[in-house]
């Protein structure tokens, strides 16, 4: 996989976040361990970094990260999910918070948005069959 844009989701509890992304959303842990403070997970072609508020950076930046943890954001990660309906069933059965229920959009996609335990929104989508 080449670089591109890889979002980093900063979390309060990295072990819980990795478990949520892997167990509840079907991501695969591909690098790191929660004890290291930084992990990479993938789902299809999507790659997301999960990071705790450890001391990886300058003191000012570390403090800014800790200050922003758990605060709301209008940003949502947009992740293609060919298995969208199965993912909706999976997340609903596990009590994952639904932000926007499954719906067809006028641009030809079906979408569903959930929130992770730290409030990050993830919109999963697939192309709607025109047939």
C-alpha atoms as a printed R data frame, in Angstrom:
    type eleno elety resid chain resno       x      y       z
1   ATOM     1    CA   UNK     A     1   0.000  0.000   0.000
2   ATOM     2    CA   UNK     A     2   1.367  3.409  -0.892
3   ATOM     3    CA   UNK     A     3   1.174  6.412   1.437
4   ATOM     4    CA   UNK     A     4  -1.704  8.623   0.427
5   ATOM     5    CA   UNK     A     5  -3.663 10.119   3.294
6   ATOM     6    CA   UNK     A     6  -3.772  7.933   6.380
7   ATOM     7    CA   UNK     A     7  -5.919  9.410   9.148
8   ATOM     8    CA   UNK     A     8  -4.827  9.120  12.755
9   ATOM     9    CA   UNK     A     9  -7.587  8.672  15.303
10  ATOM    10    CA   UNK     A    10  -6.353  9.677  18.739
11  ATOM    11    CA   UNK     A    11  -8.054  7.778  21.540
12  ATOM    12    CA   UNK     A    12  -8.201  7.721  25.317
13  ATOM    13    CA   UNK     A    13  -7.884  3.936  25.614
14  ATOM    14    CA   UNK     A    14  -5.894  2.357  22.784
15  ATOM    15    CA   UNK     A    15  -6.554 -1.232  23.842
16  ATOM    16    CA   UNK     A    16 -10.328 -0.606  23.841
17  ATOM    17    CA   UNK     A    17 -10.124  1.262  20.523
18  ATOM    18    CA   UNK     A    18  -8.223 -1.568  18.818
19  ATOM    19    CA   UNK     A    19 -10.756 -4.082  20.151
20  ATOM    20    CA   UNK     A    20 -13.648 -1.910  18.873
21  ATOM    21    CA   UNK     A    21 -12.188 -1.460  15.384
22  ATOM    22    CA   UNK     A    22 -11.203 -5.137  15.072
23  ATOM    23    CA   UNK     A    23 -14.079 -6.904  16.870
24  ATOM    24    CA   UNK     A    24 -17.006 -4.571  16.188
25  ATOM    25    CA   UNK     A    25 -16.078 -3.144  12.774
26  ATOM    26    CA   UNK     A    26 -14.052 -5.960  11.216
27  ATOM    27    CA   UNK     A    27 -10.747 -4.123  10.780
28  ATOM    28    CA   UNK     A    28  -7.493 -6.099  10.897
29  ATOM    29    CA   UNK     A    29  -4.595 -5.061  13.131
30  ATOM    30    CA   UNK     A    30  -1.621 -4.844  10.743
31  ATOM    31    CA   UNK     A    31   1.005 -3.000  12.785
32  ATOM    32    CA   UNK     A    32   1.792 -2.244  16.385
33  ATOM    33    CA   UNK     A    33   0.453 -3.219  19.743
34  ATOM    34    CA   UNK     A    34  -1.609 -1.120  22.160
35  ATOM    35    CA   UNK     A    35   1.315 -1.118  24.591
36  ATOM    36    CA   UNK     A    36   3.360  0.776  21.970
37  ATOM    37    CA   UNK     A    37   0.876  3.658  21.813
38  ATOM    38    CA   UNK     A    38   0.359  3.483  18.050
39  ATOM    39    CA   UNK     A    39  -1.310  0.864  15.839
40  ATOM    40    CA   UNK     A    40  -2.460  0.536  12.243
41  ATOM    41    CA   UNK     A    41  -5.701 -1.182  11.261
42  ATOM    42    CA   UNK     A    42  -7.105 -1.887   7.817
43  ATOM    43    CA   UNK     A    43 -10.481 -2.758   6.347
44  ATOM    44    CA   UNK     A    44 -10.299 -3.454   2.636
45  ATOM    45    CA   UNK     A    45  -8.211 -0.624   1.160
46  ATOM    46    CA   UNK     A    46  -8.833  1.694   4.132
47  ATOM    47    CA   UNK     A    47  -5.981  2.200   6.594
48  ATOM    48    CA   UNK     A    48  -6.392  4.032   9.909
49  ATOM    49    CA   UNK     A    49  -3.811  4.784  12.570
50  ATOM    50    CA   UNK     A    50  -4.995  4.494  16.176
51  ATOM    51    CA   UNK     A    51  -2.884  6.353  18.695
52  ATOM    52    CA   UNK     A    52  -2.980  6.996  22.417
53  ATOM    53    CA   UNK     A    53  -2.048 10.316  23.979
54  ATOM    54    CA   UNK     A    54   1.460  9.069  24.714
55  ATOM    55    CA   UNK     A    55   4.553 11.235  24.611
56  ATOM    56    CA   UNK     A    56   5.436 10.680  20.945
57  ATOM    57    CA   UNK     A    57   5.776 14.351  20.024
58  ATOM    58    CA   UNK     A    58   6.848 17.694  21.474
59  ATOM    59    CA   UNK     A    59   5.437 18.531  24.895
60  ATOM    60    CA   UNK     A    60   3.204 21.273  23.461
61  ATOM    61    CA   UNK     A    61   1.786 18.996  20.790
62  ATOM    62    CA   UNK     A    62   1.292 16.141  23.269
63  ATOM    63    CA   UNK     A    63  -0.611 18.503  25.580
64  ATOM    64    CA   UNK     A    64  -2.756 19.734  22.680
65  ATOM    65    CA   UNK     A    65  -3.588 16.135  21.757
66  ATOM    66    CA   UNK     A    66  -4.628 15.339  25.340
67  ATOM    67    CA   UNK     A    67  -6.761 18.488  25.409
68  ATOM    68    CA   UNK     A    68  -8.652 17.506  22.266
69  ATOM    69    CA   UNK     A    69  -9.373 13.886  23.206
70  ATOM    70    CA   UNK     A    70 -13.084 13.183  23.375
71  ATOM    71    CA   UNK     A    71 -14.105 16.535  21.866
72  ATOM    72    CA   UNK     A    72 -16.638 16.559  19.025
73  ATOM    73    CA   UNK     A    73 -15.541 16.999  15.432
74  ATOM    74    CA   UNK     A    74 -17.444 17.418  12.201
75  ATOM    75    CA   UNK     A    75 -14.913 15.175  10.427
76  ATOM    76    CA   UNK     A    76 -16.024 11.687   9.408
77  ATOM    77    CA   UNK     A    77 -13.869  8.961   7.903
78  ATOM    78    CA   UNK     A    78 -15.466  7.725   4.676
79  ATOM    79    CA   UNK     A    79 -14.800  4.004   4.159
80  ATOM    80    CA   UNK     A    80 -16.013  1.826   1.325
81  ATOM    81    CA   UNK     A    81 -17.747 -1.346   2.558
82  ATOM    82    CA   UNK     A    82 -18.928 -3.825  -0.085
83  ATOM    83    CA   UNK     A    83 -20.431 -5.810   2.844
84  ATOM    84    CA   UNK     A    84 -22.381 -2.774   4.070
85  ATOM    85    CA   UNK     A    85 -25.618 -4.494   5.071
86  ATOM    86    CA   UNK     A    86 -23.761 -7.203   6.997
87  ATOM    87    CA   UNK     A    87 -21.694 -4.494   8.710
88  ATOM    88    CA   UNK     A    88 -24.869 -2.659   9.739
89  ATOM    89    CA   UNK     A    89 -26.259 -5.874  11.252
90  ATOM    90    CA   UNK     A    90 -22.950 -6.527  13.020
91  ATOM    91    CA   UNK     A    91 -22.663 -3.052  14.544
92  ATOM    92    CA   UNK     A    92 -26.317 -2.894  15.559
93  ATOM    93    CA   UNK     A    93 -26.084 -6.298  17.262
94  ATOM    94    CA   UNK     A    94 -23.049 -5.045  19.212
95  ATOM    95    CA   UNK     A    95 -24.730 -1.819  20.328
96  ATOM    96    CA   UNK     A    96 -22.488  0.518  18.329
97  ATOM    97    CA   UNK     A    97 -23.815  4.082  18.306
98  ATOM    98    CA   UNK     A    98 -25.562  4.906  15.011
99  ATOM    99    CA   UNK     A    99 -25.146  8.549  13.996
100 ATOM   100    CA   UNK     A   100 -27.002  8.285  10.668
101 ATOM   101    CA   UNK     A   101 -28.984  5.161   9.717
102 ATOM   102    CA   UNK     A   102 -28.501  3.232   6.502
103 ATOM   103    CA   UNK     A   103 -29.899  5.223   3.569
104 ATOM   104    CA   UNK     A   104 -29.540  5.604  -0.173
105 ATOM   105    CA   UNK     A   105 -28.053  8.921  -1.274
106 ATOM   106    CA   UNK     A   106 -28.869 10.834  -4.475
107 ATOM   107    CA   UNK     A   107 -25.272 10.404  -5.691
108 ATOM   108    CA   UNK     A   108 -25.785  6.634  -6.075
109 ATOM   109    CA   UNK     A   109 -24.414  5.350  -2.803
110 ATOM   110    CA   UNK     A   110 -25.857  3.655   0.261
111 ATOM   111    CA   UNK     A   111 -24.327  4.977   3.494
112 ATOM   112    CA   UNK     A   112 -24.326  4.376   7.243
113 ATOM   113    CA   UNK     A   113 -22.510  6.417   9.896
114 ATOM   114    CA   UNK     A   114 -21.467  5.218  13.348
115 ATOM   115    CA   UNK     A   115 -19.427  6.711  16.191
116 ATOM   116    CA   UNK     A   116 -16.466  5.003  17.783
117 ATOM   117    CA   UNK     A   117 -16.108  5.073  21.602
118 ATOM   118    CA   UNK     A   118 -14.179  8.370  21.414
119 ATOM   119    CA   UNK     A   119 -16.806 10.020  19.206
120 ATOM   120    CA   UNK     A   120 -15.052  9.728  15.837
121 ATOM   121    CA   UNK     A   121 -17.590  9.300  13.052
122 ATOM   122    CA   UNK     A   122 -17.094  6.609  10.429
123 ATOM   123    CA   UNK     A   123 -19.306  6.591   7.350
124 ATOM   124    CA   UNK     A   124 -19.372  3.239   5.577
125 ATOM   125    CA   UNK     A   125 -20.704  3.163   2.030
126 ATOM   126    CA   UNK     A   126 -21.138  1.119  -1.119
127 ATOM   127    CA   UNK     A   127 -22.382  1.883  -4.610
128 ATOM   128    CA   UNK     A   128 -26.104  1.232  -5.056
129 ATOM   129    CA   UNK     A   129 -26.829 -1.275  -7.794
130 ATOM   130    CA   UNK     A   130 -28.645  0.666 -10.545
131 ATOM   131    CA   UNK     A   131 -30.699 -2.407 -11.488
